[in-house]
Amino acid sequence: MATSSSGSTPAHTTTDREIVISRLIDAEPSVVFEAFTRVRHLSRWWGPEGFTTTTRSFDFRIGGTWDFVMHGPDGTDYQEWITWQEIVPPERIALLHGEHRDDPNAFESVLTFEPTGEQTRIVMRTVFPTKELRDEAVEKYHAVEGGEQTLRNLADYVAELTRDDAGRNGTTPKEAKN
């Protein structure tokens, strides 16, 4: 598919190869960003419902990697590998995600953390190398539902974090933010 930005030269789009999922989270971007970038947090919420995560190594820096295993509710283990390509705290993360280093079928994701009042809209835009790989992820691995569940888990975890922080400080969650 091609579109034209100026009317004369076609610009190729990735629409047929991408999945875009977003969610509004009741916390400021810095809190949501930290929950997404610290291994002590990630292991508590990462993955669709019923999945757990075991981290083998985690190095959050440009060029660093996260090597982990997602354990499915049916006992299946999924080897995962993420390489961090861009990090702009607390606004944006770009990554390459595959089953292993140099996976030819790895996909790119860009996460943005957009402030919306006292909340954050997280947008996860994933682009696959081919339409066929995107379709397989959607049909076989339920990538849309899994992505929505993962962001819901993140929202629930962040809500728990802000409640815990407020409780430790003897304030309500709204007072703790101020």
C-alpha positions in Angstrom: 0.0 0.0 0.0 1.3 3.5 -0.8 0.1 6.9 0.1 1.3 10.3 -1.0 2.3 12.9 1.4 2.8 15.7 -1.1 0.7 14.4 -3.9 3.6 13.6 -6.2 5.9 11.0 -4.6 4.3 7.9 -2.9 5.3 7.2 0.7 5.2 3.6 1.7 3.2 2.8 4.8 3.3 0.0 7.2 -0.4 -0.2 7.9 -0.7 -3.8 6.7 2.3 -4.9 8.8 1.4 -3.2 12.1 -0.5 -3.5 15.3 -1.3 -0.4 17.4 -2.6 -0.8 20.9 -3.1 2.0 23.5 -4.4 2.4 27.0 -5.0 5.3 29.4 -3.2 4.7 32.7 -4.0 6.5 35.9 -0.5 7.8 36.6 2.0 10.3 35.3 4.3 9.3 32.5 7.4 9.1 34.8 5.7 6.4 36.9 4.4 4.4 33.9 7.8 4.7 32.2 9.6 3.4 35.3 7.2 0.4 35.6 8.2 -0.4 32.0 11.9 0.0 32.4 12.9 -1.6 35.7 13.2 -5.3 35.7 11.8 -5.5 39.3 8.6 -4.1 38.0 8.4 -5.8 34.6 8.5 -9.3 36.0 5.4 -8.4 38.0 3.1 -7.5 35.1 4.7 -8.3 31.7 2.7 -10.5 29.4 -0.9 -11.5 28.7 -3.3 -12.9 31.4 -2.0 -16.2 32.9 1.6 -15.7 31.8 4.6 -15.2 34.0 8.1 -14.0 33.1 11.5 -15.1 34.1 14.4 -12.7 33.3 17.8 -14.1 32.4 19.5 -10.8 31.8 18.4 -7.1 31.7 20.4 -4.1 30.5 18.2 -1.1 30.0 20.3 1.2 27.7 20.5 1.8 24.0 22.0 -1.4 22.6 21.3 -3.3 25.8 19.1 -6.4 25.9 16.4 -8.1 27.9 16.7 -11.9 27.6 13.6 -13.6 29.2 11.2 -16.5 29.0 7.5 -16.1 29.1 5.7 -19.0 30.7 2.2 -19.7 29.2 -0.6 -20.9 31.4 -0.5 -24.2 29.5 3.2 -24.7 30.5 4.7 -23.6 27.2 7.8 -21.6 27.4 8.4 -18.8 24.9 12.0 -17.6 24.5 12.1 -13.8 24.1 14.8 -11.3 23.3 14.5 -7.5 23.3 17.2 -5.0 22.2 16.6 -1.4 23.2 17.1 0.9 20.2 16.0 4.3 21.5 15.2 5.5 25.0 13.8 9.0 25.7 12.7 9.1 29.4 9.8 9.4 30.1 8.4 9.8 26.6 9.5 7.0 24.2 11.1 3.6 23.9 11.9 1.9 20.6 12.9 -1.8 20.6 13.5 -4.8 18.5 11.7 -8.0 19.8 12.4 -11.5 18.7 12.9 -15.0 20.0 16.6 -14.7 20.0 19.5 -12.3 19.1 19.5 -11.8 15.3 16.1 -13.3 14.8 15.2 -12.6 11.1 11.5 -12.4 12.1 12.0 -9.9 14.9 9.5 -7.0 15.0 10.0 -3.4 15.9 7.9 -1.6 18.6 7.8 2.0 19.6 6.1 2.9 22.8 5.1 6.4 23.6 4.1 7.7 27.0 1.8 10.8 26.4 0.7 12.9 29.4 -3.0 13.4 29.5 -3.7 15.5 32.6 -2.6 13.4 35.5 -2.8 10.3 33.4 -0.7 8.7 30.7 -1.7 7.4 27.3 0.7 4.6 26.4 0.7 3.7 22.7 2.4 0.6 21.5 3.0 0.6 17.7 4.5 -2.7 16.5 5.7 -3.2 12.9 6.4 -6.7 11.6 8.9 -7.4 8.7 6.0 -8.8 6.6 2.2 -8.8 6.4 2.3 -12.6 6.8 4.3 -12.4 10.0 1.8 -9.8 11.4 -1.2 -11.9 10.4 0.4 -15.0 12.0 1.0 -13.0 15.2 -2.7 -11.9 15.2 -4.2 -15.2 14.3 -2.0 -17.8 15.9 -0.7 -15.9 18.9 -3.6 -13.5 19.5 -1.2 -10.5 19.5 -3.9 -7.9 19.7 -5.7 -9.5 22.7 -2.4 -10.3 24.3 -1.1 -6.7 23.9 -4.4 -5.3 25.3 -4.1 -7.7 28.3 -0.4 -6.8 28.8 -1.3 -3.1 28.9 -4.2 -3.8 31.3 -1.7 -5.7 33.5 0.6 -2.6 33.4 -2.3 -0.3 34.4 -3.3 -2.6 37.3 0.3 -2.8 38.5 0.8 0.9 38.3 -2.4 1.5 40.3 -1.1 -0.9 42.9 2.2 0.9 43.0 0.6 4.3 43.5 -1.7 2.9 46.2 1.3 1.4 48.0 3.3 4.6 47.7 0.3 6.6 49.1 -0.1 4.2 51.9 3.5 4.4 53.0 3.4 8.1 52.9 0.0 8.3 54.8 -1.6 10.1 51.9 -4.3 9.4 49.3 -2.9 8.6 45.9 -3.8 12.0 44.6 -2.1 13.7 47.5 1.0 11.5 47.0 1.4 12.9 43.5 1.6 16.5 44.7 
